[in-house]
Amino acid sequence: MKIFQIACTPIRVHWSLLGLVTGLMIWQYTTAGTAAMLTIAAAAVCVFSTVLLHELAHVLVAKDFGYNTESITLYPFGGIARIEMPERIPPNHEIYIAIAGPLVNAMLALVFLPMAYFLGSPFGLIFTLNFAMFAFNMLPSYPMDGGRVMRSFLARRFSHEKATNIAIGISRCFAWIYFAGGVLLSSPMLVVIGAYLLYLLYYRIRREVIDAEK
């Protein structure tokens, strides 16, 4: 569902996100009252506004390089900016586009750090959210932002295909670490993240690389 448009790029919210937030608000209202419901609503707005700013940074930098941007869609697990880029994107373009989102989170974390220290909640939550998004997205796990930054550096020395293969190999190691760590620490979130990245790296992305090399 399209909610508005920024820089000629439609901003959409997936039905699953609306359903999840609505369900949580109803549950909180029936079990804890209006205040709890409003807290959930405020937290959802805060989280997904941060995600939107992250994805919007990718879009604006891509537009500056002349690439078309189809949309930004917000999902329960985060956001996806759909950008029309060539298969062999120049390394200097990829690094700036990839790093733009995490840098926005880093700047927001720095802005809210003193507020979190002196005033506490809710600024502490906003600081933690942005710091976590920066740290997580900058891990060298392709196709996440950190993985794309890693590939852009590799592509300065190797061919695009070889850089991609090296990035995928390193990312697989990290994906297995996430998955195994989630099992050992009983963390469903880490297990899901690891499993999703393994699916991308072993099937979807690998097929795209093989097709591009043919």
C-alpha positions as CSV (number, residue, x, y, z in Angstrom):
1,M,0.0,0.0,0.0
2,K,1.4,3.4,-1.1
3,I,1.4,5.9,1.8
4,F,3.2,8.9,0.2
5,Q,6.1,9.7,-2.2
6,I,9.6,11.2,-1.6
7,A,11.9,12.3,-4.4
8,C,9.6,10.7,-7.0
9,T,9.9,7.4,-5.2
10,P,6.8,5.8,-3.8
11,I,6.9,4.8,-0.1
12,R,4.9,1.6,0.5
13,V,3.9,-0.4,3.5
14,H,3.4,-4.1,3.1
15,W,0.2,-5.6,4.3
16,S,2.0,-7.9,6.7
17,L,3.5,-5.0,8.6
18,L,0.1,-3.3,8.9
19,G,-1.4,-6.6,10.1
20,L,1.4,-7.2,12.6
21,V,1.2,-3.7,14.1
22,T,-2.6,-3.7,14.2
23,G,-2.6,-7.1,15.9
24,L,-0.1,-6.0,18.5
25,M,-2.0,-2.8,19.2
26,I,-5.3,-4.8,19.7
27,W,-3.6,-7.3,21.9
28,Q,-2.1,-4.6,24.1
29,Y,-5.4,-2.8,24.3
30,T,-7.3,-5.8,25.4
31,T,-4.6,-7.0,27.9
32,A,-3.1,-3.7,29.3
33,G,-5.3,-0.8,28.1
34,T,-5.0,2.3,26.0
35,A,-1.7,3.5,27.3
36,A,0.0,0.2,26.3
37,M,-1.6,0.3,22.9
38,L,-0.3,3.8,22.3
39,T,3.1,2.8,23.4
40,I,3.2,0.0,20.8
41,A,2.0,2.5,18.1
42,A,4.7,5.0,19.1
43,A,7.4,2.3,19.1
44,A,6.3,1.1,15.6
45,V,6.4,4.7,14.3
46,C,9.9,5.2,15.8
47,V,11.3,1.9,14.5
48,F,10.0,2.2,10.9
49,S,10.7,5.9,10.6
50,T,14.3,5.0,11.3
51,V,14.2,2.2,8.7
52,L,12.7,4.6,6.2
53,L,15.5,7.1,6.7
54,H,18.0,4.3,6.2
55,E,16.4,3.2,2.9
56,L,15.8,6.8,1.8
57,A,19.6,7.5,2.1
58,H,20.3,4.6,-0.4
59,V,17.7,6.0,-2.8
60,L,18.9,9.6,-2.7
61,V,22.6,8.7,-3.3
62,A,21.5,6.3,-6.1
63,K,19.5,9.1,-7.7
64,D,22.6,11.4,-7.5
65,F,24.4,8.8,-9.6
66,G,21.6,8.8,-12.1
67,Y,19.9,5.5,-11.2
68,N,16.1,5.1,-11.2
69,T,14.4,4.2,-8.0
70,E,11.2,2.1,-8.2
71,S,10.0,2.2,-4.6
72,I,10.8,1.8,-0.9
73,T,8.7,-0.9,0.8
74,L,8.5,-1.4,4.6
75,Y,8.2,-5.0,5.8
76,P,8.0,-6.4,9.4
77,F,11.7,-7.4,9.0
78,G,12.8,-4.0,7.7
79,G,12.8,-2.1,4.5
80,I,13.8,-2.7,0.8
81,A,14.8,0.1,-1.6
82,R,14.3,-1.1,-5.2
83,I,16.9,0.6,-7.3
84,E,17.5,-0.1,-11.0
85,M,21.3,-0.6,-11.2
86,P,23.4,-2.4,-13.8
87,E,24.7,-5.9,-13.0
88,R,28.3,-4.6,-13.0
89,I,27.9,-1.4,-11.0
90,P,31.1,0.7,-10.8
91,P,32.8,0.1,-7.4
92,N,32.8,3.8,-6.4
93,H,29.0,3.9,-7.0
94,E,28.3,0.8,-5.1
95,I,30.3,1.8,-2.0
96,Y,28.5,5.2,-1.7
97,I,25.1,3.8,-2.2
98,A,25.6,0.9,0.2
99,I,27.2,2.9,3.0
100,A,24.7,5.8,2.8
101,G,22.0,3.9,4.9
102,P,24.3,2.8,7.8
103,L,25.9,6.3,7.9
104,V,22.4,7.8,8.5
105,N,22.0,5.4,11.4
106,A,25.4,6.2,12.8
107,M,24.7,10.0,12.7
108,L,21.3,9.5,14.4
109,A,22.9,7.4,17.1
110,L,25.5,10.1,17.7
111,V,22.7,12.8,17.9
112,F,20.6,10.7,20.4
113,L,23.6,9.5,22.5
114,P,23.8,12.5,24.8
115,M,20.0,12.6,25.1
116,A,20.0,8.9,26.0
117,Y,22.7,9.5,28.6
118,F,21.0,12.5,30.3
119,L,17.3,11.9,29.7
120,G,17.0,8.1,29.4
121,S,13.9,6.6,27.7
122,P,12.7,7.0,25.0
123,F,15.9,8.4,23.7
124,G,17.9,5.4,24.9
125,L,15.7,3.2,22.7
126,I,16.2,5.4,19.6
127,F,20.0,5.4,20.2
128,T,20.1,1.6,20.7
129,L,18.0,1.1,17.6
130,N,20.2,3.2,15.3
131,F,23.4,1.8,16.7
132,A,22.2,-1.7,16.2
133,M,21.1,-1.0,12.7
134,F,24.5,0.5,11.8
135,A,26.4,-2.4,13.4
136,F,24.3,-5.1,11.8
137,N,24.1,-3.6,8.3
138,M,27.9,-3.1,8.3
139,L,28.7,-6.7,9.0
140,P,30.5,-8.2,5.9
141,S,27.5,-10.3,4.9
142,Y,26.5,-10.0,1.2
143,P,23.9,-8.8,0.1
144,M,23.6,-6.6,3.1
145,D,25.2,-3.1,3.0
146,G,28.5,-4.2,4.6
147,G,28.7,-7.1,2.1
148,R,28.3,-4.7,-0.8
149,V,30.9,-2.3,0.6
150,M,33.2,-5.3,0.9
151,R,32.6,-6.3,-2.7
152,S,33.2,-2.8,-3.9
153,F,36.6,-2.8,-2.3
154,L,37.4,-6.2,-3.8
155,A,36.2,-5.1,-7.2
156,R,39.0,-2.4,-7.2
157,R,41.5,-5.2,-7.4
158,F,39.7,-8.2,-9.0
159,S,37.1,-8.6,-11.7
160,H,33.4,-8.0,-10.8
161,E,32.7,-11.8,-11.0
162,K,35.7,-12.7,-8.8
163,A,34.9,-10.0,-6.3
164,T,31.3,-11.2,-6.0
165,N,32.5,-14.8,-5.5
166,I,34.9,-13.8,-2.8
167,A,32.2,-11.7,-1.1
168,I,29.7,-14.6,-1.2
169,G,32.3,-17.0,0.3
170,I,33.1,-14.7,3.2
171,S,29.4,-13.9,3.7
172,R,28.5,-17.6,3.9
173,C,30.9,-18.0,6.8
174,F,29.2,-15.2,8.6
175,A,25.8,-16.6,7.8
176,W,26.7,-19.9,9.3
177,I,28.1,-18.1,12.4
178,Y,24.7,-16.3,12.8
179,F,22.8,-19.5,12.4
180,A,25.0,-21.6,14.7
181,G,25.2,-18.8,17.2
182,G,21.4,-18.5,17.3
183,V,21.1,-22.2,18.0
184,L,23.7,-22.2,20.7
185,L,22.3,-19.0,22.3
186,S,18.7,-20.0,21.8
187,S,18.1,-16.9,19.8
188,P,15.3,-17.3,17.2
189,M,16.1,-14.0,15.6
190,L,19.7,-15.0,14.9
191,V,18.6,-18.4,13.5
192,V,16.1,-16.7,11.2
193,I,18.7,-14.1,10.0
194,G,21.3,-16.8,9.4
195,A,18.8,-19.1,7.6
196,Y,17.6,-16.3,5.4
197,L,21.1,-15.2,4.4
198,L,22.1,-18.8,3.7
199,Y,19.1,-19.2,1.4
200,L,20.1,-16.0,-0.5
201,L,23.7,-17.0,-0.7
202,Y,23.4,-20.7,-1.6
203,Y,20.4,-20.4,-4.0
204,R,19.0,-17.1,-5.2
205,I,22.2,-15.0,-5.4
206,R,24.4,-17.9,-6.5
207,R,22.0,-18.6,-9.5
208,E,22.1,-14.9,-10.5
209,V,26.0,-14.9,-10.4
210,I,26.1,-18.1,-12.5
211,D,23.6,-16.7,-15.0
212,A,25.6,-13.4,-15.3
213,E,28.9,-15.4,-16.0
214,K,27.3,-17.3,-18.9
